[in-house]
Amino acid sequence: MTAIAEETWRDRGLHARVVNALGQEIVDGTYQTGDILNLDTLSERFAVSRSVLREALRVLQSVGMVEPRQRVGTQVLARRSWDLFSPQIIQWRGQGDYFAQMREMLEVRLGIEPVAARLSARLMAPEEREAVARAAAVMVQADQAQDGRRFLEADVEFHTLILQGSGNAVMGHFASTVAALLRTREQEKRFTITEYTPASAHRHNDLAAAIAAGDEDAAYASAYATLEATLTEFVQESADANSTAG
């Protein structure tokens, strides 16, 4: 590998490190709304060139977290400006704002995924329906084996297949947001398998069966019930966590 290529790969690694560190610190409140990010201080802290730092800040700007101000510098923006559907921001919020983010996103998903399930029941090809059924079956098997990682991967695949199988490009695009959200469960101490998991796995199987049968109303109702139960679970877990912390 040439020296130029080596430098390019090194910069990419540094760039990712700076993006992740600053993004997490903005989410965690280390940097408050209105704070100015001092390039000299940050260059020294991360031991990176100003060009690497500027590129990292451009990434944060692209998701609405910072904005360059003429004669002022790069300013941290309020959360209302952030792209809260961005997989990067979802990952950062999952580190410290886990339950709040789950509640907010599940409420959004309640308005999207039941419709996607109805459309998938109408439009999916036979092989797509079979793939949804396989993913649901793996979730049941993984729960019985207490295999949290396998359960999570099947859960991601299940919801991705339904959103992308809806025939709606916007819903299909939302699949990456849902996948990022589900993967934040890897960061939680109790991971994926809980006392709620067996019932959840079987609800996913019911939804898969409705889609396989082409029953649009049952698919909608089953998807709504699945998400509503998960929302109730996280609201309860959030209350328990706050009670323990108190």
N, C-alpha and C positions, 0 to 999 in steps of 0.2 A: 504494500500500500504506500502511495506517495505521501510526502510530508503534508501536502495540501489536503489530501483526503483524510489523513489522520487528524489534522486540525479541524476539519469539518465535523467529523464524528465526535471529537472532544467537545466542540462548541455545542453540538446538539445535546450531549449529556449534561453540560453545564446549564444550558438553556432550560431543559426540563426540570432540573433541580431548583432553579430560581423561580420558575413559574409555579411549581408545586408549593414551595415554601411561602412565597408571597400570597398566593391564592388562599392557602390554608390560614395564614395569619390575618388576612382580611376577613375571612369567614368567622374566625374565632374572636375577632374584635381587637386583636393586637394593634391593628391600624383602624382608626375610627373614621367615620364619614367626614370628609373635608380635610383629612390629613394629607400632607404633601410628601411624596416619596422622593427623598434626596438621592440623586444618582451617585454622587461621590461616596456617600455613606454606604449605599447598597453595593457599589462596585468593590469597595474595600471589604465589606462584610462577606460577600460571596466569592471574593477573589476572581472576579470576572471582568472582562473588558466592558466598556460602555456600550459597544455594539451588541454584545450578548444580552446585556441588561435591557437595552431598548427593545430588542426583539421579544424578550420575555414580557415586557410591559405592553407590547402590542397585542400579545395573546390575551392578557388580562383585559385590555381595552375591548377586544373583539367579543368578550362575554359580558361587557357592561360594568366591570368592576372598578376601572380607573379611566381617567380621561386627561389628556394633556391640556394644560391651560397656558395660553400665551403669557409670558413674563411672570408666570407663577410656578409652573412645574407640573408634574403628574399627580393628580388629585384622586383620592379614594372616593368613590361614589356610594350613595345610599343603596341599600338592598333592593329598593324598588326599581333600580336601573339594571340589576343583574339579570342575565339570562338563566333563570332558575330551571330551565329544561336542559341546560348544557350538561352533558355527562361529567365534565370536569368539576363544575360547581356542585353537582350532586355528590360526587366523590368527596369533596372537601366538607360539605355539610354533613355527610354521613359520619365524619370523624367526631363531631361535637354537637351537632344539631339533629341527631339521628331520629328521635321520636317525632319531633315537630315536622321534619321533612317528610317522614313516612305518612303522617296524618294528612298533611297538605296534598301530597301526591296521590294518596289513595282516594281522597275526595275528588281530585281531578280525574283519576282513572275510572271512578264510578260513572262519570259522564261520557267516557269515551269507549271503554272496552266492552260494555254490554252491546253497544251498537256495532262494534267490530265483530263481536261473536255472532250477532244476528246476520250480518253481511256474509261472514264466513260460512255460516250454515247454508246460505243461499248460493254462494258463488264458488266455494272450494271444489277443486278437482278431487277425485277419489284418493289419489296418492297423498294429497295434502291432508285430507281428513284422517288417513291412516297414520300420518306422521304426528298429528295432534294426539291421537289415541295412544301411540307408542310413548310419547313424552309423558302423558298422564299416568300410564302404567309404570313407567320408570319411577315416577314420584312415589307411588304406593310402595314399590319394591325398596326404594331407598329409605323411606320412612321405616319400614319393617327391619331393615338392616342397620338403622341408625347412622346412615351414611349422609351426612349433611352436605358435603361437596357435590355428590351425585344428585341429591335432591335439588340443590340450587341450580345446577346446570340444566336439569330437566325442566325446572320451573321457568328459567330464562327462555329456553327453547319453546316451551308451550305458549307463553304469552307472545313471543316474537312471531310464531307461526300464525296465530290468530290475528294479530294486528296487520301483518303483511298479507295475510290471506283475505283480508276484507275487500280488497280491490280498491281501496281508498289510499291514495299516495300520502296524504297527510297522516293518516293513522299508521301507515307503514313506517313513516319517518319517526313517529312517536315510539316505535319499538326500541330504538337505541336509548331513549330516555328511561323507559321501563327497565331495560336490561341493566343500565347503570344503577338505577335505584335498587333493584333486587340484589345486586352484587355488594351493596353497602352492608348487607347482612353478614358478610365475611368479617367485617370489622367489629361486630358485636360479640361480647363475651360468651353469650349463650348460643351464638351462631344460628343454625337454621332449624334443627330438630327440637321441638318443644312439645308440651302436652297438647298444643293446638294442631300439631302437624298431621296426625292420622285423619281427622275430620277434614282438614284442608285438602289433603291428597285425594280423598274420595269425592269432594266437591269438584275438584279438577276433572276427575274421571266422569262425573255426571255431565259436566260441560262438554267434554270430548264426545260423549255418547250422543248428546243433543246435536252437536255439529255433524257427527257421522250420519245421523238420521235425517239431516236436513230440516230439523224442527227449529224454525227461526225464533218462535216465541219462547220455547224451552231454553234455547241457547242464550237469549237475552236474560231471562230470569235466572238461569244458573250462573252466568257471569256476574250479574249484579249481586246475587247471594254470596258468591265466592269472595268478591271484593269487600262487600259489607261486613262479612264475618272477619276478614283480615283487619279491616279498619277498627272494629270493636276490640279485637285482640291487641292492637297497638295502643289504642287509647287506654286499655286496662294496664298494659305493661308500662306505659308512660306514668300512669298514676302510681303504680307500685314502685317504680324507680324513684319517683319524687318523694314518696313516703319513706323509702329506705334512706335516701339522701338526707331527709330532714331529721 
